[in-house]
Amino acid sequence: MDIDFESKISHSHNSSITVLLNDNHSTAWMDALVAVKNDIIGSNKEKMLILQSGLVTRLLNWIEDDSISYDLKTEAIIVLGSLGKGNSEMIRILIQEKTVPILLKSLTNFNLRYTEAILRCLRSIFLVNTESLLYIYEENQFGRTYIPHLLGLLKYSVTCQECIAIIFEKCCKTTQHQLELLDSHTVDLFAPLLLSDFYKVQMPTLRCFASMCFKNPTVCSAVVSVPNLVQVFVELMGRNKPSEMQLAAAKILTYLHRGGALEASDPVISRKTLGTLVRMCKKDRPLEENVKGAETLAYLIEVDPDLQMIASITDHLISTLSNYLHYKDVKKVSTDKKEVDWGSEMRRAAFLAFAALSANDEEIRDKVIQREGLVDQIMTCMLSPNQAEVAASLRCLQSLTRSVHQIRTVLHDNAVWKPLLGMLQSTNHEIMVLAMTCLCNLVLEFSPSKESLLQGAAVDLLAEYCQNSDNTVRLNAIWAIMSLTYCSSESLRMRIIETMRTDCLIQRIEDPVMIIRQKALAVVRNLLTSANEGDERDISPLSRIRSERRNGDKTIIDRMVKALGSEVIDAVFRIVRDQNSPVYVLEQALCALSNMADGPSCKAHIIGKTEDIQCIIKYLDTENYSELSLQLPVIQFITNLIESSEDGAYQRMLVLKTIGVQRILEDLRDKPDASLLYQNITNALKHFH
């Protein structure tokens, strides 16, 4: 005779639920709970039946009921903990039932088995879903968060240590969370756990330290101030430790460096941490470690040229990362039980590492871009449906477009500008901004891709984005337009003015974000120059000012001023009048007015505005303004106004002499700290008689 085993189990299961929901059978509750606990182990189907039966509400009520014994409460929590090991939908239901706050409130009466059951259940929930994490940081019945109470449980058992470390790691999501944990002395109390004999305690503790240190200089400073703690991280990064532990420790040290607590020159960073991360990228490591190793390495070296150089010559790293790009698209389950496309993940990690390696050094860029098929891989990944992979490929391209040589050769030959132009209209904010930053480099005067971009919709799109409410979008858009206007033709200048419109330009000149003001003023500066050659990125401020005075048709300046209109010029003067403006903003405004003073018709207009002239020459007052970057454009402004080859120069010289400009220049020339300005002042004084 065949037995329907599943039906028999379900019948027994339903009987237990009936007993538990029946108020009249309290003496049978314990046996029924144990039966339910045994039935649902490993069976998501049985767990879902429990969740649908309404039993969770009953169990939570018992946990809150002071008349229920701790033995029964403990069994109830064990059942909830088993449910917490189900799928994400089951955990969502537990969260909706307010399981987390009820369990936290129930931690007040210490009983080890009971407490461990609560912590295990909370751990299971937070491992999958952190929607309820704010309850950890809310004030409880003791008038404080649950963090100190949880930390107080660390001493009782290994289980308490493991669960609390996991809970804190998963619930550390923001800067405020990091500081809350720091203020509760988590760093001091967690440090000894790193020396635990139990791996299951060490690993979540390491991950919690990483979560606390990430982009938080305050926490990083506190961590390195704990005696011997950095050395503990170094020891846990040793080759005799499991790879997972090495990588976790290396990540913490990386965050400590990026948080300003450890210098790049410190051997702990430049040799041990960097070396460990490079080792994690080797072919003999699991794919997950390859990806995390490359990601962390990219973050470690991202802003430091010396670390980039060391990494580039360490253990054939560039060749190793190049192999990432050819990994086959295989979907496998990761350690957190999620299906991952490792081909995509490997490419993404490689591009992030290449982007960091190539950020500053031309020689490294050459080594990277010479890898066979690299640019083709970038172009392919730019069209990937995986947005993270697209973003990483753009970051790599962004670094490569900083190379004049690569822009003129490989990148132009592959027409990388084509997909970038389409990405300007991406709905993904990160991708749109990254595409724009790449285009900022491709529209520079020396780029052969510039003309192709101008024939497309680049100018219209950039002008539109100059009005965007997002600060980063506005900045990159105005930056790209600044690059377009440098040494540009008159027809392009007119097109930019007409497309962007003067009202938009005025708004950017007066933008609340100061760096956007600076770039908008640089646009005006570029529009008001007669120079047709040069690359201002590679020359000094003094040479830049001289380059803008190359022989040429200076009447273009007059035409540009007319096209811009008086409102734009007035906006520039308003910046100069505002003594609270940052120096880098004032510099661009003064350079723009200096260029304007080189226009034949503009000279006659400016000389009649003595108040504005006095506003400009006040920046020669070394007692209040000692910055060379402000004095240079002012001296050039004076020289441009009275250059003897121009009509009316003598009359303009007399006006300047009357308002004391000659005396100010002579006083400035005689100051001991004016050596860098001496030649410029002497040239200006030659025009005074």
Steps between C-alpha positions, in 0.01 A plus 500: 500500500640841395517773761458867405785619720457871409129491586577333831754773585261779401221348711729482804616854425147638477407328827789672677397839362144442619627422849717813506215724387260352756497680834353196677796268459785686664647182652557364146662813361859391567461167323322667211777761465768233496303310235467812283870576546592152379254507210622825346874432509625516141150531349403835354156359418430420865640837605264681266205308647599626844524858374161476330331344804532808721716311749779764484273758661417252777867424565592868514218562745640229724845660485351826624289327770668504843281208616651260243798294615846562353520139387191546284616841380836355405338225291278764335807706408676191364202444270519864387874459445435199279250705300769769472715253309240474226482704182479879470119497480477315832732748666296787358194356674691472829602865467141605430399324825743731689719205599818708531379763750320238709814285522718798587267598783514143628876506554468669838470189722819303461479126449780365280300248297216750458737785409694292250173394335401868458842594359496208256157601376605865458816388322299290254268791421775761456710270283226520237305819571608815685172693473464493877853615581385836640351322802859427609568874519171610654468590866358214706340474841836588657521831315783396267560288191528121515867519402646524855277218619602277209867580563449402861402149386832435322660352812246223545567265210656445160150491351428846640826630352436352157139615475560853630793552261282393208208716615721808537666445163168468320351799684792737439379678187553875548748744648267550795489126563880487495524781753231345722700179515821692565346706780379177665864377520446229240859536375649433844262213579533333159881519484552197732261293286756510218721278715222247558572131454184477293509588131123557501559786746805650328348530153181693583708720733735584213206577274348723767825695531497545121142630506587744778818632333366543145532868401498611864822680608375534858459125546827431315687732735345325802593156366869579445519656847423166666839350599618217272169481312654582161761231560218252572350580159843445342534162670152396385611591146788250519536222246443242772142624543200398286463707183165639615664634816797645310265688269282630783802632690643657184167675442510656848857623448395641163218693665737623771727640230220661303362638827829683558612290797789319324734663247557351156873489581439281806634149419178359646322659202758520220639152547285273712148614416571568134691173466217303660240650267712433192535141620121472527480578126703193399350220296530244781247688715121451492314733265331679788839583651628611158214746471518633856878517485499710181221725630679566829833552325337759273370686804837480676703656215228722350636838615870436560742503201776327700274207588387483138862476386585230756191298406577523128835324545389250764476134402382548139179665619405657165529163323301333776218754476503474122410132534188604693359647179499165324321299767200315361148601599423237762231542762588349835377539854709726726566452871187700585290255294427741214541409136778709349614552139870466573604597148334836547632536855857422395489760221350758732771446763777511239376829357483655846859393568619623158324833560686546830834388357470739204372801689821704494798347324541504122739204496251284691222605261714383209555163668129461568368604162752278319333189642353313207135583438466737797328783315275250319404354839425848634280575200317168540445545872368853447203332334454235770157460663686488834509864611782443750715355222421800278598742777830319561590505130428874493723557802780320318438707187496817709855430620619417148353821356736698723775401256561743212672224303219247544232756412682574175560136408332187639191665648436704186559198272237307696250791496428467871306826481207334322360293790589781742275743317206263538579449868449870566131417483521199733244485780773358725646802680845346561542389141384833359747692721789264417429533127505877539835496680650294218362746246655787697837360393400403147382854415833662588662705225760237407249213477419380146166372637390856579376574149295181486338583832418852383325358195282298735276627774775553758464877532121486533510223761772669705315831493187324620687330784640836613148563631476168685408508869776249584826672598723231350317507168520880478868495588593244235287670237654844555844339521450340159385832353810663650712242314307566179556875517875479556680629187175453306397658171276803493217301343514242783505774762191658348328162483572434868373844604181457297439143622582558863329844515633782712239455773630148564861621500413768756333239720815288491723801571289554812455130576491411872769237434827692481686263270215533249542879521868455429437290188229738374740793536763294318250464215473881481878527522543260208238680294683830552841396372659541160744212558481209256745254645632357827378260763443673832509174695875466452630855550539736792248776583749762380555324169125454465442874528774566245357239263169680499673804356637338185482711191170458326176665416412662830176637361356153569499602867277798422263279304485244780424769758218626281366146456517431874328825586547746784319278754769231481780755535318659795476157661879460468552841660268401785727206574804730510322738737421217741807482721368182661530299178761220510836583341455242224170664399642853514797391287275389214289818522810721490647302210172540308507878553869511410420328172209735443738797542692371197206574267548827306147629559481357851798712611311823437197366684692374805709816548185700563405276796748623759312343790527158339869555426563593862312186603741295288826667604419455870628142457852647469478594867740242640390562857157358424568290187832321486402244237712507185209349307299821560779752445613360165168549315459849652843608373414351160166687508689828545749413224223409257320830562798725430699304244659773288427333165126556548309821419428719802767328713643832622163628623432169677842517662419847634175376650677212675776732616241738642341227714842397631575183305859600419576568868344168605714311247816679608430423866431139415820471295711617794360244745747219585243226436413623149785326315265271306303802382797724424515447123122537460498823705797638305324429169187676622692806625669543161168633370486779758673831413 
